[in-house]
Amino acid sequence: MNSIHRIGLAIAGVVAALTVASALVVTGYMRARAVADQAPLSQTATTGATGAASPASTLPPETIYVNPAPTPVTITQTAPPGAQATPPVFRPGGRRGRDSGSTTTDR
């Protein structure tokens, strides 16, 4: 494919995605408006024609007890003194011969 076709295909894909996304947003907005418009009607239906509150709204509130979350346990582990690694000991000098100026390590 030519590069112009690839660019056209990419633009068409972006336009299609934006069209679908905007349709979903508008649909959600319209449904929310419909629910908001219906809310006052449902409140007037529960009070009745006399204006008295319905029996469901006169019930006492229900108390729900929830156990508190347990306190987290903090675990701190330290290495025993004998298990710690000893640092290497560097001595100047080293083997005699071709690398007489180098250092060696002993553990």
C-alpha positions as CSV (number, residue, x, y, z in Angstrom):
1,M,0.0,0.0,0.0
2,N,1.1,3.5,-0.6
3,S,1.7,5.8,2.3
4,I,-1.3,8.0,1.3
5,H,-3.5,4.9,1.6
6,R,-2.1,4.2,5.1
7,I,-2.7,7.8,6.2
8,G,-6.3,7.7,4.8
9,L,-7.0,4.4,6.6
10,A,-5.6,5.8,9.9
11,I,-7.7,8.9,9.6
12,A,-10.8,6.9,8.8
13,G,-10.2,4.7,11.9
14,V,-9.8,7.7,14.2
15,V,-13.0,9.2,12.8
16,A,-14.9,6.0,13.3
17,A,-13.7,5.6,16.9
18,L,-14.7,9.2,17.7
19,T,-18.1,8.7,16.1
20,V,-18.8,5.6,18.2
21,A,-17.5,7.2,21.4
22,S,-19.6,10.3,20.9
23,A,-22.7,8.2,20.2
24,L,-22.1,6.4,23.5
25,V,-21.7,9.6,25.4
26,V,-24.8,11.2,24.0
27,T,-26.8,8.0,24.7
28,G,-25.6,8.0,28.3
29,Y,-26.4,11.7,28.7
30,M,-29.9,11.3,27.3
31,R,-30.6,8.3,29.6
32,A,-29.4,10.3,32.6
33,R,-31.6,13.2,31.7
34,A,-34.6,10.8,31.4
35,V,-33.9,9.4,34.9
36,A,-33.5,12.8,36.4
37,D,-36.8,14.0,34.9
38,Q,-38.6,10.9,36.3
39,A,-37.2,11.3,39.8
40,P,-39.7,14.0,41.1
41,L,-42.6,11.9,39.7
42,S,-41.6,8.9,41.7
43,Q,-41.2,10.9,44.9
44,T,-44.8,12.3,44.6
45,A,-46.1,8.8,44.0
46,T,-44.8,7.5,47.3
47,T,-46.4,10.3,49.4
48,G,-49.9,9.5,48.0
49,A,-52.8,11.8,47.3
50,T,-53.2,12.9,51.0
51,G,-49.6,14.1,51.2
52,A,-48.8,11.8,54.1
53,A,-45.5,9.8,54.0
54,S,-45.6,6.2,53.1
55,P,-45.2,3.5,55.8
56,A,-41.8,2.6,54.3
57,S,-40.3,6.0,55.2
58,T,-41.4,5.8,58.8
59,L,-39.3,2.8,59.7
60,P,-36.4,3.4,62.1
61,P,-32.9,3.3,60.6
62,E,-31.2,-0.1,60.7
63,T,-27.9,-0.2,62.6
64,I,-25.2,-2.3,61.0
65,Y,-22.1,-3.2,62.9
66,V,-18.8,-3.8,61.1
67,N,-15.7,-5.3,62.6
68,P,-12.7,-3.0,62.4
69,A,-9.8,-4.1,60.2
70,P,-7.1,-5.9,62.1
71,T,-3.9,-4.0,62.7
72,P,-1.1,-5.1,60.4
73,V,1.7,-7.1,61.8
74,T,5.1,-5.6,61.3
75,I,7.8,-8.2,60.8
76,T,11.4,-7.1,61.1
77,Q,14.1,-9.7,60.4
78,T,17.7,-9.1,60.9
79,A,20.5,-11.4,60.0
80,P,22.3,-13.1,62.9
81,P,25.8,-11.6,63.6
82,G,27.7,-14.7,62.4
83,A,25.8,-14.8,59.1
84,Q,26.9,-11.4,57.9
85,A,29.4,-11.4,55.1
86,T,32.9,-10.2,55.9
87,P,34.3,-7.6,53.6
88,P,37.3,-8.7,51.5
89,V,40.7,-7.8,52.7
90,F,43.0,-6.1,50.1
91,R,46.7,-6.4,50.5
92,P,49.1,-4.4,48.3
93,G,51.7,-6.4,46.4
94,G,50.4,-9.8,45.4
95,R,52.0,-12.5,43.4
96,R,55.5,-12.0,42.1
97,G,56.0,-12.2,38.4
98,R,54.2,-10.5,35.6
99,D,51.5,-8.8,37.7
100,S,53.7,-7.8,40.6
101,G,52.0,-4.5,41.1
102,S,48.4,-5.8,41.4
103,T,46.4,-6.4,44.5
104,T,44.9,-9.7,45.6
105,T,41.9,-10.4,47.8
106,D,41.6,-12.8,50.7
107,R,38.4,-13.9,52.3
